[in-house]
Amino acid sequence: MANYPTAPIVKNGDRIGFLGDSITNHGHELKCGYVNLVMQGLKDAGITAENVNAGIGGHKAPDMLARVDADVLDHDVQIMTLSCGVNDVWHAFYPTPAGVALPDYQRDITAIIDRAQAKGVKVLLFTATMIMEDENGPENTQLIPYNEFLRKLAVEKDCILIDLNELMHKEVAAIRKKFPGIKGNTITIDGVHMNPIGNIMMAKEILKAMGIDEKSIAASAEKWLQLDYTYGLVISMTAGEFIKVAEKGFAQGMDFCSFARQSLKDLAK
């Protein structure tokens, strides 16, 4: 069980910098993205804080190190979340852009945390989420030592570790156990970026790590189900509606995209 604080670490008036890649940026841009859900969860708990969005698509450890001051630390933040590692590994599987070798990743992540802590900023360190929802795939296999490093670094630097990778593995496995015929993605839209199931998973865990009690989080989560969710800029529905449709697809062995396409084809007949 995670060693989370028993009282809120976020205070009224605090600024929280969310440093990351496109997962973080989507978490800010979507109404039911994890960043917005966290901020709403804090508000529901009686804490008024401000979000500093520092998520940029495609960014890796050296990119975040280069901009951590301008994008986060210069904004007088008290807390910073750090989500980095997916692109560092994922991009190694493409001709361009290249990934980031583990020693370079270790150096840059350590430097980011050192800069933040030198300014008195509390760091919440995320492990990198799965790359494609195949736990034995080559991307996730290569990701293992990166996350092992993050777990050790969190202890060395006295950061709060939010082990999203471990949590995601459990969530995906639970859905596949419940719907054994499912193929394709379950909590992401493309194997990397979160759908409402994934965003809610992330937000709940981050709020726990911020010391928000589970009763308050559960009450917030009920509200999240009513938020608008725009899928692919074409299909608009609430997060709760998305989850219901997704589970109907899972029961038939299809992911959300496949089930939605088939359903539309059936309507066109």
C-alpha positions in Angstrom: 0.0 0.0 0.0 1.3 3.5 -0.9 2.7 5.6 1.9 0.5 8.6 1.3 0.0 11.6 3.7 -3.0 11.3 6.0 -3.8 15.0 5.7 -4.0 17.3 2.6 -0.6 18.6 1.4 -2.3 21.2 -0.8 -3.4 24.4 0.9 -5.7 27.2 -0.2 -3.9 29.5 -2.6 -1.3 26.9 -3.6 -0.2 26.6 -7.2 0.4 23.1 -8.6 2.6 22.6 -11.7 1.7 19.6 -13.8 4.9 18.8 -15.8 4.5 16.2 -18.4 3.9 15.2 -22.0 0.7 14.9 -24.1 -1.0 12.7 -21.4 -0.7 15.6 -19.1 -1.7 18.2 -21.7 -4.8 16.1 -22.6 -5.5 15.9 -18.9 -5.7 19.6 -18.8 -7.5 20.2 -22.1 -10.3 17.6 -21.7 -13.1 18.5 -19.3 -12.7 15.0 -17.8 -8.9 14.9 -18.2 -7.1 13.9 -15.1 -5.6 17.3 -14.3 -9.0 18.9 -14.3 -10.5 16.1 -12.3 -7.8 16.5 -9.7 -8.4 20.3 -9.4 -12.1 19.7 -9.1 -11.5 17.0 -6.5 -9.4 19.5 -4.4 -12.2 22.1 -4.7 -14.8 19.6 -3.6 -12.5 18.9 -0.6 -12.6 22.7 0.2 -9.2 23.5 -1.2 -8.9 26.3 -3.7 -5.7 25.9 -5.7 -4.4 26.9 -9.2 -3.3 24.6 -12.0 -0.1 25.5 -14.0 -0.3 23.3 -17.1 3.1 22.3 -18.3 2.2 19.3 -20.5 3.6 19.3 -24.0 3.0 16.5 -26.5 6.0 14.5 -27.5 8.3 15.8 -24.7 10.8 13.7 -23.0 13.2 14.1 -20.0 15.7 16.5 -21.7 12.8 18.6 -23.0 11.2 18.9 -19.6 14.6 19.7 -18.0 15.1 22.5 -20.5 11.8 24.2 -19.6 11.1 23.2 -16.0 12.1 26.7 -14.8 10.2 28.8 -17.3 7.1 26.5 -17.4 6.8 25.5 -13.8 9.3 26.9 -11.2 9.1 30.5 -12.3 5.3 30.4 -11.6 5.7 30.3 -7.8 4.4 26.8 -7.5 4.3 25.0 -4.1 3.8 21.5 -5.6 4.9 19.9 -8.9 3.8 16.6 -10.4 6.3 15.0 -12.7 5.1 12.6 -15.4 7.8 11.5 -17.8 9.0 8.3 -19.4 6.4 7.2 -22.0 8.0 9.1 -24.9 11.5 8.4 -23.7 10.9 4.7 -24.4 8.1 4.8 -27.0 10.0 7.0 -29.4 12.8 4.5 -29.4 10.6 2.2 -31.5 10.4 4.8 -34.4 13.1 5.9 -36.8 12.5 9.5 -35.6 12.3 11.0 -33.1 14.7 9.0 -31.0 14.1 7.8 -27.5 16.2 8.7 -24.5 18.7 6.2 -23.2 18.3 5.1 -19.5 21.5 6.8 -18.2 20.5 10.1 -19.8 16.9 9.8 -18.6 18.2 9.1 -15.0 20.4 12.2 -15.2 17.7 14.6 -16.5 14.9 13.4 -14.2 17.3 13.7 -11.2 18.2 17.2 -12.3 14.5 18.2 -12.6 13.8 17.1 -9.1 16.9 18.8 -7.7 15.9 22.1 -9.3 12.4 21.9 -7.9 13.4 20.9 -4.4 16.1 23.6 -4.3 13.2 26.1 -4.6 11.2 24.3 -1.8 8.7 22.7 -4.2 7.1 19.4 -3.1 7.5 16.8 -5.9 4.9 14.1 -6.7 6.7 11.6 -9.0 4.6 9.5 -11.3 5.8 6.2 -12.7 5.3 6.1 -16.5 2.0 4.5 -17.6 1.9 1.5 -19.9 2.8 1.9 -23.6 0.1 0.0 -25.3 -2.1 -2.3 -23.2 0.1 -5.4 -23.7 2.0 -5.9 -20.5 4.4 -8.3 -22.2 4.9 -6.1 -25.3 8.4 -4.8 -26.2 7.6 -1.2 -25.2 6.5 -2.2 -21.7 9.4 -4.5 -21.3 11.8 -1.7 -22.1 9.9 0.6 -19.8 10.6 -1.6 -16.7 14.0 -0.2 -15.7 12.9 3.4 -16.2 10.1 2.8 -13.7 12.4 0.9 -11.3 14.7 3.9 -11.4 11.8 6.3 -10.5 10.7 4.1 -7.6 14.2 4.2 -6.1 14.7 7.9 -6.9 11.5 8.8 -5.0 12.9 7.2 -1.9 16.3 8.9 -2.3 14.8 12.3 -2.9 11.9 12.0 -0.5 9.3 12.5 -3.2 5.7 11.2 -3.0 5.7 8.3 -5.5 2.4 7.7 -7.4 2.9 4.3 -9.0 0.5 4.8 -12.0 2.2 2.0 -13.9 1.5 -0.6 -11.3 -2.1 0.7 -10.9 -2.7 0.7 -14.7 -1.5 -2.9 -15.0 -4.0 -3.9 -12.2 -6.8 -1.9 -13.8 -6.3 -3.4 -17.3 -6.0 -6.9 -15.9 -9.2 -6.4 -13.9 -11.2 -5.3 -17.0 -9.8 -8.2 -19.0 -10.7 -10.6 -16.3 -14.2 -9.2 -16.1 -14.6 -9.2 -19.9 -12.4 -12.1 -21.0 -13.2 -11.7 -24.7 -12.0 -8.1 -25.0 -9.4 -7.3 -27.6 -7.8 -3.9 -28.0 -7.7 -1.0 -25.6 -9.6 -0.6 -22.4 -8.6 2.5 -20.5 -6.8 4.4 -23.3 -8.0 5.7 -26.6 -4.9 4.5 -28.5 -2.8 2.5 -26.1 -1.2 5.6 -24.5 -3.6 8.5 -24.0 -6.3 8.0 -21.4 -10.0 7.7 -22.0 -12.4 8.6 -19.1 -11.7 5.3 -17.4 -8.0 6.0 -17.4 -8.3 9.6 -16.4 -10.6 8.8 -13.5 -8.1 6.1 -12.4 -5.3 8.6 -12.4 -7.2 11.4 -10.7 -8.3 9.2 -7.8 -4.8 8.0 -7.1 -3.3 11.5 -7.4 -5.9 12.9 -4.9 -5.1 10.1 -2.5 -1.4 11.0 -2.8 -2.3 14.6 -2.0 -3.9 13.5 1.2 -7.6 13.8 0.2 -9.8 11.3 2.0 -11.4 8.6 0.1 -15.0 9.6 1.0 -14.4 13.0 -0.6 -12.8 11.4 -3.6 -15.7 9.0 -4.1 -18.2 12.0 -4.0 -16.2 13.8 -6.6 -16.0 10.8 -8.8 -19.8 10.6 -9.0 -19.8 14.2 -10.3 -17.1 13.3 -12.9 -19.4 10.9 -14.5 -21.6 13.8 -15.7 -18.8 15.7 -17.4 -18.8 16.0 -21.2 -16.4 13.8 -23.1 -15.7 14.5 -26.8 -14.2 11.4 -28.5 -12.1 12.2 -31.6 -13.8 15.6 -31.9 -16.9 13.8 -33.3 -18.7 11.8 -30.7 -19.8 13.8 -27.6 -21.0 12.2 -24.5 -20.6 12.3 -20.7 -17.8 10.4 -19.1 -20.5 8.1 -17.5 -22.1 7.4 -20.9 -18.7 6.6 -22.3 -18.0 4.0 -19.6 -21.4 2.4 -20.1 -20.9 2.1 -23.9 -17.3 0.9 -23.4 -18.4 -1.9 -21.1 -21.1 -3.0 -23.5 -18.4 -3.3 -26.1 -16.1 -5.2 -23.7 -18.9 -7.7 -23.1 -18.9 -8.4 -26.8 -15.1 -8.7 -27.0 -14.7 -5.3 -28.6 -12.9 -2.1 -27.5 -14.8 1.2 -27.6 -13.7 2.2 -31.1 -14.7 -1.1 -32.6 -18.0 -1.3 -30.8 -18.9 2.3 -31.7 -18.0 1.7 -35.4 -20.1 -1.5 -35.5 -23.0 0.2 -33.7 -23.0 3.0 -36.2 -22.8 0.5 -39.1 -25.8 -1.3 -37.6 -27.8 1.9 -37.4 -27.0 2.7 -41.1 -28.5 -0.6 -42.3 
